Amino acid sequence: MSAPTGLFHHVSYAISPIERGVVHTSWPSALVVPGASGPAIVVPRPVAEAPAAEAAGPLCAALSCRLVLVAGRDQVPGVIDTTFSAALARLAPEGAVELRADFDAPPGRPLVHLEAAAPIGLPALQPAAPRGGAGLPPMALAEGAPPLLLGAAWGEGRRAVVRMHPETMRASLLQGAPEIRSAPALMPWLAEQVRAWSERPDSGLAAPSVAELTFLERHVAEPLIHGFTEDRALAARFARLVDAEVWQLRDCGSRRPCRALVAGGEILVLGTGPSKLVIEAIRVPEEAGTWRLAAELFSAASGRALLIAISRSGAGMSAFTPAQALHQALSADEAGAPRTIVQIRGLGARPGAPADALAIGRPRAGVGELPPVLSDMLTMSGPLSFVPRWRLLEDAPELAALVGVRDALIAFSAAFTADAAAILWFPPALRRVYALGDPCLDLRRLSALDLVPTGRSGAWVRDEAAMALGGAAPGVVDVRTVMSKGTVKEEPPARKSGRAEAREAEARGKPGTATVTTGAADFMTALAQVEAYAESNNLHWLRLVLAEPGLRLQAGLGRTTGRGFLSLCETGADRRCALVWLGPALPGRTVVPSKIRAVGPALWRRNRTLLVDGEER
């Protein structure tokens, strides 16, 4: 394989054990750099002395090494590993630099033990300046043998043993860590990722090997989930080695930031709240709407983690998939209460099964009730309140074939963890409103009426229109005011005077020339017309609204939800506002008071309209 630019100056080749067929897990692995003039580097204890194997890369670049040999299993003093010894004798007969991680070595000051016949001296181990992007500190000579001697007796070999503190190794690895990419909000970013990965062809792509999946789980996902800032930076660098990428998302619901990992078409999003809820959607290509349903439940419930499998790698059907590696990383040792895993699945239409009933499967035998987190989600105020009814699979004879169905992810959790789990089977009628198309198509149609804002941010509005509709937060402009600027032309003076005369005539109890309704009725009539447009896409309904005075109409894309909407607001002092969602939606309206804490959770309701009436209820 060709090495990354900036690390090695020659073409390099990897030699690894066969991973399919006859698996030789104890065989060593090697990186050969033909044409390089430096020494060979060996790592005899890659597990017990981590991250020595990873740090061999920067050291090799600094020394222009010609070989890196990593043992397949940790070497033990007094025991000869014939496989490792044979590989070392064949590939490095003149001796090698032995890289060891040792907490007794001074941080930032590696120690070097030299045998008389060592292939390299102390001056050659002192890089005058960083090369290949690696930053290595000066090394000091140590007398005698290293504390833990491997192989032949000291003085009988050709070794230069470099003892380096693990934190010094980590610092050398962080020298070339890439900058973590960022995005403003979860839902728009997810929509882009799902669209991009769904359009990629699956043919011709090799499945990841066992070693790559293990590396993804232990060196990328686990540090990203459980580690600190430096661990995450190191995980971002290691992610590039397995074609993965780390992201930082500034808003994942409730204005909380989160981290994300994209690996081979599988997406892992990590929340920062105290919740122990893990939501998974592992059949995205086959079960329409499940990824968005899972993502909205994750945001509404401030979940701990969200796992979405977009690729057709067989997530759930095989234990050797990126989704399985990410799921197992989530199940790694973590202090605190067990997690609750909720898997979102799509259920096809079945004879005799109600079209609007959610079916819930419980993978653990003998569990008599739902996990508390799931029970809370199904209440009238929970994110699953749109579900009219639900029942357990055990109580649905027509769904008997699904009883006991579990995939490799759930099976792993049931066998090796104490996590509670449930599989939610959503019929097509309940998933329909989550199978959204491209909201930009709706906005393109609305731009003909000058309803889409222009400028630097384009159509994106902090639909936080939760911020907008719920009242202005400190330092935030009330979007109701922003939406009322320049979205509608001023009404002609003749029309204004005519309506004013009609209102005055009605107030005096005299017959007027036109029938005029109250402001409240005007607003509700206009709202019904906007809702009629959302159902029919007939622009005539919006032209009727634009002809009314005292109302302001604007279209936008929500940064929080990623959904297109039309905002209708009154312009008076006690104005009311409403969001009418574009695309598929459930019938009816969600009415909330004009408070940020009330509007925020209501953004995830799937009714056609979110109405803020300005009163506490």
ChimeraX attribute file (.defattr): number of C-alpha atoms within 10 A of each C-alpha:
attribute: neighborCount
match mode: 1-to-1
recipient: residues
	/A:1	10
	/A:2	11
	/A:3	15
	/A:4	12
	/A:5	11
	/A:6	12
	/A:7	18
	/A:8	23
	/A:9	15
	/A:10	17
	/A:11	15
	/A:12	18
	/A:13	15
	/A:14	14
	/A:15	12
	/A:16	16
	/A:17	16
	/A:18	12
	/A:19	12
	/A:20	9
	/A:21	6
	/A:22	8
	/A:23	10
	/A:24	13
	/A:25	14
	/A:26	14
	/A:27	18
	/A:28	21
	/A:29	18
	/A:30	19
	/A:31	22
	/A:32	21
	/A:33	24
	/A:34	13
	/A:35	13
	/A:36	19
	/A:37	12
	/A:38	18
	/A:39	21
	/A:40	28
	/A:41	31
	/A:42	26
	/A:43	26
	/A:44	25
	/A:45	23
	/A:46	21
	/A:47	15
	/A:48	14
	/A:49	18
	/A:50	17
	/A:51	21
	/A:52	27
	/A:53	23
	/A:54	17
	/A:55	23
	/A:56	25
	/A:57	20
	/A:58	24
	/A:59	24
	/A:60	24
	/A:61	22
	/A:62	24
	/A:63	21
	/A:64	22
	/A:65	25
	/A:66	23
	/A:67	26
	/A:68	26
	/A:69	25
	/A:70	26
	/A:71	24
	/A:72	22
	/A:73	17
	/A:74	16
	/A:75	19
	/A:76	14
	/A:77	11
	/A:78	11
	/A:79	10
	/A:80	13
	/A:81	17
	/A:82	10
	/A:83	13
	/A:84	21
	/A:85	13
	/A:86	12
	/A:87	17
	/A:88	21
	/A:89	11
	/A:90	10
	/A:91	17
	/A:92	20
	/A:93	12
	/A:94	16
	/A:95	21
	/A:96	25
	/A:97	25
	/A:98	23
	/A:99	25
	/A:100	31
	/A:101	25
	/A:102	22
	/A:103	14
	/A:104	11
	/A:105	17
	/A:106	15
	/A:107	15
	/A:108	18
	/A:109	16
	/A:110	23
	/A:111	23
	/A:112	24
	/A:113	21
	/A:114	26
	/A:115	19
	/A:116	13
	/A:117	15
	/A:118	19
	/A:119	18
	/A:120	19
	/A:121	16
	/A:122	16
	/A:123	12
	/A:124	11
	/A:125	19
	/A:126	15
	/A:127	16
	/A:128	12
	/A:129	12
	/A:130	15
	/A:131	19
	/A:132	20
	/A:133	18
	/A:134	23
	/A:135	22
	/A:136	25
	/A:137	18
	/A:138	15
	/A:139	19
	/A:140	17
	/A:141	14
	/A:142	15
	/A:143	11
	/A:144	12
	/A:145	15
	/A:146	17
	/A:147	9
	/A:148	9
	/A:149	13
	/A:150	17
	/A:151	16
	/A:152	13
	/A:153	10
	/A:154	16
	/A:155	14
	/A:156	11
	/A:157	17
	/A:158	20
	/A:159	23
	/A:160	24
	/A:161	23
	/A:162	25
	/A:163	26
	/A:164	25
	/A:165	23
	/A:166	23
	/A:167	16
	/A:168	23
	/A:169	26
	/A:170	18
	/A:171	18
	/A:172	23
	/A:173	25
	/A:174	19
	/A:175	16
	/A:176	18
	/A:177	16
	/A:178	17
	/A:179	11
	/A:180	14
	/A:181	12
	/A:182	14
	/A:183	12
	/A:184	15
	/A:185	24
	/A:186	26
	/A:187	23
	/A:188	18
	/A:189	16
	/A:190	19
	/A:191	17
	/A:192	11
	/A:193	16
	/A:194	21
	/A:195	13
	/A:196	12
	/A:197	15
	/A:198	16
	/A:199	9
	/A:200	10
	/A:201	10
	/A:202	12
	/A:203	6
	/A:204	6
	/A:205	8
	/A:206	7
	/A:207	13
	/A:208	15
	/A:209	14
	/A:210	14
	/A:211	13
	/A:212	14
	/A:213	21
	/A:214	18
	/A:215	18
	/A:216	24
	/A:217	23
	/A:218	17
	/A:219	21
	/A:220	31
	/A:221	29
	/A:222	23
	/A:223	20
	/A:224	25
	/A:225	25
	/A:226	14
	/A:227	14
	/A:228	10
	/A:229	10
	/A:230	14
	/A:231	19
	/A:232	23
	/A:233	23
	/A:234	23
	/A:235	28
	/A:236	27
	/A:237	24
	/A:238	23
	/A:239	22
	/A:240	15
	/A:241	14
	/A:242	16
	/A:243	11
	/A:244	20
	/A:245	22
	/A:246	28
	/A:247	17
	/A:248	19
	/A:249	21
	/A:250	16
	/A:251	20
	/A:252	28
	/A:253	27
	/A:254	17
	/A:255	13
	/A:256	15
	/A:257	18
	/A:258	21
	/A:259	23
	/A:260	25
	/A:261	24
	/A:262	19
	/A:263	23
	/A:264	20
	/A:265	20
	/A:266	25
	/A:267	27
	/A:268	23
	/A:269	28
	/A:270	24
	/A:271	27
	/A:272	15
	/A:273	15
	/A:274	9
	/A:275	15
	/A:276	19
	/A:277	23
	/A:278	25
	/A:279	27
	/A:280	26
	/A:281	25
	/A:282	27
	/A:283	21
	/A:284	21
	/A:285	15
	/A:286	12
	/A:287	20
	/A:288	18
	/A:289	23
	/A:290	27
	/A:291	29
	/A:292	23
	/A:293	22
	/A:294	23
	/A:295	25
	/A:296	23
	/A:297	20
	/A:298	25
	/A:299	26
	/A:300	22
	/A:301	22
	/A:302	21
	/A:303	24
	/A:304	24
	/A:305	27
	/A:306	26
	/A:307	26
	/A:308	27
	/A:309	28
	/A:310	25
	/A:311	25
	/A:312	17
	/A:313	20
	/A:314	16
	/A:315	23
	/A:316	19
	/A:317	14
	/A:318	13
	/A:319	16
	/A:320	19
	/A:321	24
	/A:322	27
	/A:323	32
	/A:324	24
	/A:325	23
	/A:326	26
	/A:327	24
	/A:328	18
	/A:329	22
	/A:330	23
	/A:331	18
	/A:332	14
	/A:333	10
	/A:334	11
	/A:335	6
	/A:336	7
	/A:337	9
	/A:338	14
	/A:339	22
	/A:340	22
	/A:341	25
	/A:342	24
	/A:343	23
	/A:344	26
	/A:345	27
	/A:346	20
	/A:347	20
	/A:348	14
	/A:349	12
	/A:350	11
	/A:351	9
	/A:352	10
	/A:353	15
	/A:354	15
	/A:355	16
	/A:356	16
	/A:357	17
	/A:358	20
	/A:359	24
	/A:360	25
	/A:361	22
	/A:362	24
	/A:363	20
	/A:364	18
	/A:365	8
	/A:366	7
	/A:367	10
	/A:368	8
	/A:369	9
	/A:370	16
	/A:371	18
	/A:372	10
	/A:373	18
	/A:374	19
	/A:375	12
	/A:376	16
	/A:377	16
	/A:378	17
	/A:379	13
	/A:380	11
	/A:381	13
	/A:382	20
	/A:383	23
	/A:384	21
	/A:385	15
	/A:386	16
	/A:387	15
	/A:388	11
	/A:389	12
	/A:390	16
	/A:391	12
	/A:392	16
	/A:393	22
	/A:394	16
	/A:395	12
	/A:396	16
	/A:397	12
	/A:398	14
	/A:399	17
	/A:400	12
	/A:401	10
	/A:402	17
	/A:403	17
	/A:404	14
	/A:405	13
	/A:406	19
	/A:407	15
	/A:408	18
	/A:409	23
	/A:410	23
	/A:411	17
	/A:412	16
	/A:413	21
	/A:414	17
	/A:415	10
	/A:416	10
	/A:417	14
	/A:418	13
	/A:419	20
	/A:420	22
	/A:421	25
	/A:422	21
	/A:423	21
	/A:424	21
	/A:425	23
	/A:426	26
	/A:427	22
	/A:428	19
	/A:429	15
	/A:430	21
	/A:431	21
	/A:432	16
	/A:433	17
	/A:434	20
	/A:435	16
	/A:436	17
	/A:437	12
	/A:438	12
	/A:439	16
	/A:440	14
	/A:441	10
	/A:442	18
	/A:443	21
	/A:444	13
	/A:445	14
	/A:446	19
	/A:447	14
	/A:448	10
	/A:449	16
	/A:450	16
	/A:451	24
	/A:452	21
	/A:453	19
	/A:454	11
	/A:455	6
	/A:456	7
	/A:457	8
	/A:458	11
	/A:459	20
	/A:460	20
	/A:461	21
	/A:462	18
	/A:463	24
	/A:464	21
	/A:465	28
	/A:466	27
	/A:467	22
	/A:468	25
	/A:469	30
	/A:470	25
	/A:471	20
	/A:472	18
	/A:473	11
	/A:474	7
	/A:475	6
	/A:476	10
	/A:477	13
	/A:478	18
	/A:479	22
	/A:480	27
	/A:481	14
	/A:482	12
	/A:483	23
	/A:484	18
	/A:485	13
	/A:486	14
	/A:487	19
	/A:488	20
	/A:489	11
	/A:490	11
	/A:491	13
	/A:492	9
	/A:493	9
	/A:494	9
	/A:495	11
	/A:496	13
	/A:497	11
	/A:498	13
	/A:499	18
	/A:500	13
	/A:501	15
	/A:502	18
	/A:503	19
	/A:504	12
	/A:505	16
	/A:506	17
	/A:507	11
	/A:508	9
	/A:509	9
	/A:510	10
	/A:511	11
	/A:512	17
	/A:513	13
	/A:514	13
	/A:515	10
	/A:516	15
	/A:517	11
	/A:518	8
	/A:519	14
	/A:520	12
	/A:521	11
	/A:522	17
	/A:523	22
	/A:524	12
	/A:525	14
	/A:526	22
	/A:527	23
	/A:528	15
	/A:529	18
	/A:530	30
	/A:531	23
	/A:532	17
	/A:533	18
	/A:534	24
	/A:535	15
	/A:536	10
	/A:537	17
	/A:538	12
	/A:539	16
	/A:540	13
	/A:541	18
	/A:542	22
	/A:543	13
	/A:544	12
	/A:545	21
	/A:546	19
	/A:547	13
	/A:548	14
	/A:549	19
	/A:550	18
	/A:551	23
	/A:552	24
	/A:553	26
	/A:554	26
	/A:555	28
	/A:556	29
	/A:557	25
	/A:558	23
	/A:559	24
	/A:560	28
	/A:561	22
	/A:562	21
	/A:563	22
	/A:564	25
	/A:565	26
	/A:566	24
	/A:567	26
	/A:568	25
	/A:569	25
	/A:570	22
	/A:571	17
	/A:572	10
	/A:573	6
	/A:574	10
	/A:575	16
	/A:576	22
	/A:577	27
	/A:578	27
	/A:579	28
	/A:580	26
	/A:581	27
	/A:582	24
	/A:583	20
	/A:584	17
	/A:585	19
	/A:586	16
	/A:587	11
	/A:588	12
	/A:589	16
	/A:590	18
	/A:591	17
	/A:592	23
	/A:593	18
	/A:594	23
	/A:595	20
	/A:596	20
	/A:597	15
	/A:598	16
	/A:599	25
	/A:600	22
	/A:601	19
	/A:602	21
	/A:603	24
	/A:604	21
	/A:605	21
	/A:606	22
	/A:607	19
	/A:608	22
	/A:609	28
	/A:610	24
	/A:611	23
	/A:612	24
	/A:613	19
	/A:614	18
	/A:615	11
	/A:616	10
	/A:617	8
